Amino acid sequence: MAATASGALAGAPKNDMLGAEGYLRIESVRKEFDGFVAVDDVSLSIRKGEIFALLGASGCGKSTLLRCLAGFERPTKGQIILDGQDIVGLPPYERPINMMFQSYALFPHMSVEQNVAFGLKQDGMAKADIARRVEEMLALVQMGKYAKRKPHQLSGGQQQRVALARSLAKSPKLLLLDEPMGALDKKLRSQMQLELVNIVERLGVTCVMVTHDQEEAMTMAHRIAVMDAGWIRQVGTPDEIYEQPSCRFTAEFIGSVNLIEGQIKDDEKDFVTIASPAMEHLVYVGHGVTGFEGQAVALALRPEKIQVDKDEPVQPHNKVRGTIEDIAYFGSHSVFHVRLPGGTKLLANMVNSQRWASEKFTWNDSVWLSWGDQAGVVLTS
Amino acid sequence: MSHKLLRSVRRRLPGSRWLVIAVPYLWMLLFFAIPFAIALKISFASAAIAMPPYTELVQWAGDKMQVTINTANYLFLVRDSLYVNAYLSSLEIAVVSTALCLLLGYPIAYAIARMDPATRNVALMLVILPSWTSFLIRIYAWVGILKNNGLLNNFLIGLGLIDEPLQILHTPVAVYIGIVYAYLPFMVLPLYSNLVKHDHRLLEAASDLGARPWKAFLTVTLPLSKAGIIAGSMLVLIPVVGEFVIPEMLGGADTLMIGRVLWQEFFNNRDWPVASAVAIVMLVLLIVPITIFHRYQSKEMESKLT
């Protein structure tokens, strides 16, 4: 476990090591099942060495897209080009792609060793070479000691390591991960996420993963595509997706968010103001938006960007008075549920940077919420 | 009040549990152990013109007890090549028909296991349905199909494929047809119950790792269905070795099977001791496959639980 002991920073994905753009190109891929459109005209371009996450709720089409990449499903329409070669017509066993299955799909009648060797055997590799490669892969995932065990004699985490070794053994051009942490408990999960990223980056293999867990996607991936109903709603780095959501769906899907509905009042080049029926004061946003006066918009405001105070802040806008209706204490921070006079509810986080900090406030206290000019994002769709 | 009742029920519980276990044991004792002991006893007696037609093992002469163990019946089985040949021929027929059942039954079981659940039940019904008719009647039906002016020959002549009827009835071919027909469900059902549990993602994983479909079948599906193959094979092999009705009705005079020999010893020669010895030896021969079957069946049961 030495690799994980070096801490979170060693495992977190780094963008500066990525190779050429367009290594994997998914072009207008559509997949229908008996009239139901599972994947609707999806286009993506993924760089060599990138870890790319397809994130969405179940039934959003992310797994179908992954199965199209693996070759288990054939797209109704569209092209998939990997390293310059169109692979849509190739059966799974001819694709230079390997997959780590959800709950691993290890062969129960074979030992750890035989599982890892399986793919190499299919290529007709010489026995001595296979043995050397298997040993190398098992060392990589720190499973050398367990080579002779059968899968059912291993714990969930160990099975995952074997599954990873098996899918990396053939040095695939593309590694697919289907809900990679789905079968692990929470504690093991965060450790394995970073370790997996470490291994994948060390080998420089391009990787597409599917997950419904936003934390997992944010921790592991260089870029994330948020999917909904067969569509890609937004593609971006984890911080872009979180801080700059492009639509209400992504804003609400990732993390928690307050959406303040209103209309654009002043539409200037470097700022806009929004009049919201829920607020007495104007909302001031310190950057321009592509919109027009009177347009209905929503301000997406993350709870941790909101300041909670007892006294009225001096700023003329971006503040509102409300009553604390609920306090959720999470230890590291507390979440206040604040009801505004109009009935709207806002969430505001407070970091408990001092012990007993949240005891300043209690239920039914009247408080002021305020936020900065750059704290929110204006959503038009 | 209810407390008292509960306690009295609990006190009786071990008793009722014992009763549940006792029923099958009692059954085995009555219908297997005792008949087996009787047959064993008779196999060590000598034939006699009496009623029943064998001598007693234990005789009392005054206050002396005289026990006579006659091993001649067993020695006779070894010395007379008829019996050795009958055993060998029975085993051969059983092994060949088991192999035929496997070759035919595996694809059937595989296809049913991969059907969607609604059609799967219909297909399973079709496999089981024939056994709702009497075994004897179904074998009689095969006589009607296979005989010289039977359905099959008339059909082939009608098509103009042959001029003369084929002699199928009373040949080994007819025996194999009858056995494979009658025992196929015993092969298909255990195979099906094994194959239906297979995780299709294992085949996807094999394919993903570069195995063509046929290779994936040989390296993943086939080894994982080993327990089903053995269970099905033993369910066919064991009863076929002692099969009497099918060779009697469909086979010729030269179809030598131990079941028929036993029948002749018992009913035609009225030599109960030799007939009993034949039966005991057959049972001893079958203990090996029965043990194998038992081991794999319990393995199957365990795998169902996990």
HADDOCK unambig.tbl for C-alpha pairs under 7 A between the chains (distance, minus, plus):
assign (segid A and resid 92 and name CA) (segid B and resid 207 and name CA) 5.85 0.50 0.50
assign (segid A and resid 92 and name CA) (segid B and resid 208 and name CA) 5.19 0.50 0.50
assign (segid A and resid 93 and name CA) (segid B and resid 207 and name CA) 4.91 0.50 0.50
assign (segid A and resid 93 and name CA) (segid B and resid 208 and name CA) 5.28 0.50 0.50
assign (segid A and resid 93 and name CA) (segid B and resid 209 and name CA) 6.24 0.50 0.50
assign (segid A and resid 93 and name CA) (segid B and resid 210 and name CA) 3.84 0.50 0.50
assign (segid A and resid 93 and name CA) (segid B and resid 211 and name CA) 5.73 0.50 0.50
assign (segid A and resid 93 and name CA) (segid B and resid 212 and name CA) 6.20 0.50 0.50
assign (segid A and resid 94 and name CA) (segid B and resid 210 and name CA) 6.28 0.50 0.50
assign (segid A and resid 98 and name CA) (segid B and resid 208 and name CA) 5.92 0.50 0.50
assign (segid A and resid 98 and name CA) (segid B and resid 209 and name CA) 6.44 0.50 0.50
assign (segid A and resid 99 and name CA) (segid B and resid 208 and name CA) 6.88 0.50 0.50
assign (segid A and resid 105 and name CA) (segid B and resid 201 and name CA) 6.11 0.50 0.50
assign (segid A and resid 105 and name CA) (segid B and resid 202 and name CA) 5.40 0.50 0.50
assign (segid A and resid 105 and name CA) (segid B and resid 205 and name CA) 6.58 0.50 0.50
assign (segid A and resid 107 and name CA) (segid B and resid 202 and name CA) 6.52 0.50 0.50
assign (segid A and resid 109 and name CA) (segid B and resid 224 and name CA) 6.78 0.50 0.50
assign (segid A and resid 119 and name CA) (segid B and resid 209 and name CA) 4.55 0.50 0.50
assign (segid A and resid 119 and name CA) (segid B and resid 210 and name CA) 5.96 0.50 0.50
assign (segid A and resid 122 and name CA) (segid B and resid 210 and name CA) 5.69 0.50 0.50
assign (segid A and resid 122 and name CA) (segid B and resid 211 and name CA) 5.83 0.50 0.50
